[in-house]
């Protein structure tokens, strides 16, 4: 049986007065427990044509490669969260951030926001949530064995956009030339 996070007494799933969705409501103090989507923020950090990847030391997807990313914290912006995650997972500093991909994952109750960024001085290490980290040329990345679909799609979109920009004679190192990709994965 679920319990109230405010007073600890039993709570039940019901539609509160004036609402249209079933929520967990405390039968004693009336507190309504809203469950809202979680924000994941990260960076596709680049240095001299290579992409920074981290091999996960935690579940889910232990041992798989990913971009540095994780849950946004209270009191930080998405960009600050992407910078923090790059530091925590790869001991790297993400600079010149530009929002690049926004993924809605309604079935998971998540939103993933990935920024394009430069990896300052190409410097990185291995953070506590990573087994190892590295800079990889695009043809060195095993796209079929990345940890998450949002990571795969972000990298694929980046490579396609970069190629298109170069064909148009535009500066592919200027993140302002890249579009924002707003994608919904799963049911709507």
C-alpha positions in Angstrom: 0.0 0.0 0.0 1.4 3.5 -0.9 1.9 6.0 1.9 1.9 9.8 1.9 5.2 11.5 1.7 3.9 14.4 3.9 2.3 12.6 6.8 3.1 8.9 6.3 -0.5 7.8 6.4 -2.1 5.5 3.7 -2.7 7.1 0.3 -4.9 5.9 -2.6 -5.1 6.5 -6.3 -8.1 8.7 -7.1 -9.0 11.7 -9.3 -8.8 14.8 -7.1 -11.6 17.3 -7.3 -11.0 19.7 -10.2 -8.5 17.4 -11.8 -8.8 15.0 -14.8 -6.1 12.5 -14.0 -5.8 9.8 -11.3 -3.2 10.8 -8.7 -1.9 9.4 -5.4 -3.9 11.3 -2.7 -3.5 11.0 1.0 -6.7 10.0 2.7 -5.6 11.7 5.9 -4.0 15.1 5.1 -5.3 15.4 1.5 -1.8 15.9 0.0 -1.7 15.2 -3.8 1.4 13.4 -5.0 2.1 14.7 -8.5 4.4 12.5 -10.6 6.0 14.7 -13.3 8.6 13.9 -16.0 12.3 13.8 -15.2 14.7 16.0 -17.1 17.9 14.4 -18.4 20.5 16.8 -19.8 23.8 16.1 -21.4 26.4 17.1 -24.0 27.7 15.9 -27.3 31.2 17.3 -26.6 33.5 17.6 -29.5 37.2 18.2 -29.8 39.1 18.2 -33.2 36.4 16.2 -34.9 36.2 13.6 -32.2 33.2 12.9 -29.9 33.5 12.4 -26.2 31.9 9.1 -25.0 31.7 7.5 -21.6 31.4 3.8 -20.9 28.8 3.4 -18.2 29.8 2.1 -14.7 26.2 2.1 -13.5 22.8 0.7 -14.5 20.9 1.0 -16.6 23.0 -0.2 -19.5 26.2 -0.9 -17.5 29.2 -1.2 -19.8 27.6 0.5 -22.8 28.9 3.7 -24.3 27.0 7.0 -24.0 27.3 10.7 -24.1 27.8 12.3 -20.6 24.3 12.9 -19.4 22.1 12.5 -16.4 19.3 13.9 -14.3 19.0 17.6 -13.9 19.3 18.9 -10.3 17.1 21.4 -8.5 18.6 24.9 -8.8 20.4 24.5 -12.1 19.6 25.2 -15.7 19.6 22.5 -18.3 22.9 23.9 -19.7 24.4 23.9 -16.2 23.3 20.3 -15.8 24.9 19.3 -19.1 28.2 20.9 -18.0 28.0 19.2 -14.5 27.3 15.8 -16.1 30.3 16.2 -18.4 32.4 17.0 -15.4 31.0 14.2 -13.2 31.2 11.5 -15.9 34.3 12.5 -17.8 36.2 15.0 -15.8 35.8 17.3 -18.8 34.6 20.9 -19.3 31.9 21.5 -21.8 32.0 25.0 -23.3 30.1 26.9 -26.0 26.9 25.0 -25.3 23.9 25.1 -27.7 20.7 23.1 -27.3 20.7 20.6 -30.0 18.2 17.7 -29.4 15.1 17.6 -27.3 13.5 14.1 -26.9 10.1 13.6 -25.4 9.8 10.0 -24.0 6.3 9.9 -22.6 6.3 6.2 -21.9 9.3 6.7 -19.6 8.2 10.1 -18.1 11.4 11.7 -19.3 12.6 14.5 -21.4 16.2 14.4 -22.7 18.0 17.6 -23.7 21.4 17.3 -25.3 23.6 20.2 -26.1 26.3 20.6 -28.7 29.5 21.6 -26.9 33.2 21.9 -27.3 35.4 19.9 -24.9 37.7 22.5 -23.4 41.4 21.8 -24.4 40.3 18.3 -25.3 40.9 17.4 -21.6 39.0 14.6 -20.0 39.4 11.8 -17.5 37.2 9.1 -16.0 34.4 10.2 -13.6 32.8 8.0 -10.9 29.9 6.9 -13.1 32.2 5.8 -16.0 34.4 2.7 -16.5 36.4 4.6 -19.1 36.0 7.7 -21.4 37.5 8.5 -24.8 37.4 10.8 -27.8 36.3 9.0 -30.9 36.1 9.8 -34.6 32.6 9.1 -35.9 33.7 6.0 -37.9 35.1 4.5 -34.6 31.8 4.6 -32.8 29.7 1.4 -32.7 26.4 3.0 -33.3 24.4 -0.2 -32.7 25.8 -0.7 -29.2 25.3 2.7 -27.7 23.5 2.8 -24.3 20.4 4.7 -25.4 18.3 5.4 -28.5 18.5 9.2 -27.8 22.3 9.1 -27.8 22.3 7.2 -31.1 19.9 9.6 -32.7 21.7 12.6 -31.4 25.0 11.5 -32.9 23.4 10.5 -36.2 21.6 13.8 -36.5 24.9 15.7 -35.7 26.8 13.8 -38.3 24.1 14.4 -41.0 23.8 18.1 -40.1 27.5 18.5 -40.2 27.7 16.9 -43.6 24.9 19.0 -44.9 26.5 22.2 -43.6 29.8 21.3 -45.2 28.1 20.6 -48.5 26.5 24.1 -48.3 29.9 25.7 -47.5 28.8 26.7 -44.0 31.0 26.5 -40.9 30.3 23.2 -39.3 32.2 24.2 -36.2 29.8 27.1 -35.5 27.0 25.5 -33.4 24.7 28.4 -34.4 24.4 26.8 -37.9 22.8 23.6 -36.4 19.0 23.3 -36.1 17.2 22.2 -32.9 15.8 18.7 -33.3 12.5 18.3 -31.3 11.6 14.5 -31.3 9.0 12.4 -29.7 10.0 8.7 -29.2 7.2 6.3 -28.4 3.5 6.9 -27.8 1.9 10.3 -27.7 
